[in-house]
Amino acid sequence: TIHINARNHLEIAGVDTIELTKKYGTPLVIYDIQTVRKNIRELKEGLADYKGQTEISYASKAFSSVAFYQIIHQENISIDVVSGGELYLAKQAGFPAKKINFHGNNKSLQELTDALDYNIGNIIVDNFHELEILKQLTEQRQQMTNILLRITPGVSADTHQYIMTGQADSKFGFDLQNGQAEKALAEALDASYLNVAGLHMHIGSQIFDTESYTVSMHQILNHVNKWQNKYDFQLKVFNMGGGFGVQHTVEEAENSPENQLKMISQQFMNLLDEYGMPYPELWIEPGRSIVGEAGSTIYEIGSQKKLPNIRHYVSINGGMSDNIRPAFYDAKYTGFVANRMNDEANTTVSIAGKACESGDMLIFDLPLPEVEAGDLLAVINTGDYTFAMASNYNRIPRPAVVFVEEGKDFLAIRRETPEDFMRFENGLPEYNN
Ligand code: LLP
């Protein structure tokens, strides 16, 4: 839903982005809510051929806000939270407890207590320490609690090593190959107040290769097949995690999340048939594929530095403080001059962030028209893990976040100001100079 309007401006969901920047300033993060809704619909479509129940749990780490949790609820899907902070925000949004799943490799006693207080849907248990705490807590409280066990299948997905999680050498989950998973299952089944609803896996993020999923599923089902005879255990829920790759630039591979899901769920049914197992509920927990393509960021262009035959730097009024992905994962983005969309791209520039770090480069070698200070750069497909990972490095305030839909805009998160920093500050008591 990106359009160029009669004023040669970038328009999103019927809203002129230049007008938005006049209203809210820059950098400005814009979410096209129709695209979010469409992405969820397509993921549902991707699961539609599965002959059992399905559930989508939005991995809210990719982007969360009170209003956004409310939109997710309107679409009638569940969410994952990974900290007391995300749980708190979801509660503030009035998100129904039963549709919240709690993840994390080091949940604190306080976080687990909060989760039980709120009576959330499922806790995805990651390790023996957590299993022990949860066993004690639920016994003390005599509170029956649904859990999934996170299993590490021992499969390396083809993605950046920082976001790969299913390989044997991972900090997450119970290892399948060395017997930890079976031991965890036996312990959990033994606990009086834990209901083992099923198993969970998550093999990484930004994965296009569907085989990584099916190989992992195969490994897990192979063990489940044995466990079902040995223990009083039935796989009612299988959560295959998230990680479905999305495009950030035209160069990135193009199998849509919907297609990826069609392929994986079909393969999963084939595997279940092979083992003669009934179809469990199939859950997914996508983050990026719901929000990535829905977000754009608009920056104002400031200084430039031309180094003949080397590089032409164009600086913007944001960068790694609102999008650390290029610096951290070597992620690629593309952009346009939002206020002069149809101007010919007759030069090649590199977009520099404003942080005092040479590594704060947002885009290298981007074709653009000649630009001057005050022009606005739109970077697209920034909805996943950008605002969510934003920081105040260099004391740069975080941008505002605006939702647009059907020609209307809504300020979901207001821009930070330097005064906000003072909420956490104490001057020395005796200091007077
Ligand atoms: N489930 C679990 C247990 C996860 O750890 C994650 C992501 C997801 C689901 C959602 O994955 P998605 O569908 O969004 O790929 N900051 C990195 C990505 C880290 C992903 C962490 N876990 C990035 O910017 O690429």
Residues whose N, C-alpha, C, O or C-beta is under 5 A from the ligand:
A	BS01	LLP	A59 A62 I163 H202 G204 S205 Q206 G241 G242 G243 F244 E285 P286 G287 R288 S289 R325 D384 Y385
